[in-house]
Amino acid sequence: MIKLISAQETYSIRKEVLRKEFPDEPHQFKGDLDQGTFHLGYFKENKIVGVLSVMKNGKIAQFRGMAVSERLQGLGIGKKLVAFAVDILKAEKIAKIWLNAREKAVPFYEKCGYKIEGEVFIIKPIGFHYLMTKYFD
């Protein structure tokens, strides 16, 4: 089941998955508490096992902090979170979604219809990323 959650409820999964190798890096993101931001949680047996944060700015939205518990990756949870967020954003007439994808996440986002824009870049200390986008009519 997917439902809206608070920013604070995303932190444990972000820390477990996105900051595992960098425990001193913040798992709280600038914009987490902004009015145009919402957070989704995927629940299995009443426990959050996947998260996605969406930051809206006018007709553009950014995906941030997508994370699924490692033991449950590859089971479609991330795809369901992305689709759920897209349904919300389409209803709000969003024209574009963008995200900074880690190099290893690029194939996942490509399967979801996102395209690479530009060259690879580094977000220190995390590593190589690609700007990916999806446009809507």
C-alpha angles and dihedrals in degrees: 000000000000123000141158113273137178124267089249091058090061095056101082093053092042090052093046096048111018100035101032092115093037106044093167093057114098118258090194112087131210105256097029091121098037118125093244094053128095132177130213128204128196110213127204117179089349092303126112108243100162137031140186128182121205122198115194126201113175109301093346128081132189126209113217138169098019107175137158123188107266094237090058101042116123094034097101098260094122092048090052092050091050093047092048091051092047091053090054092046095047089054087054091050096244110179100198141019120198135180143170105241123200111237092253092051096055095092090052093053092044088057087053091055101261121138131210115247118194132342132324115273137184127246104195127260095359098064142226119007139175128212106236128186143184123196129206129201 
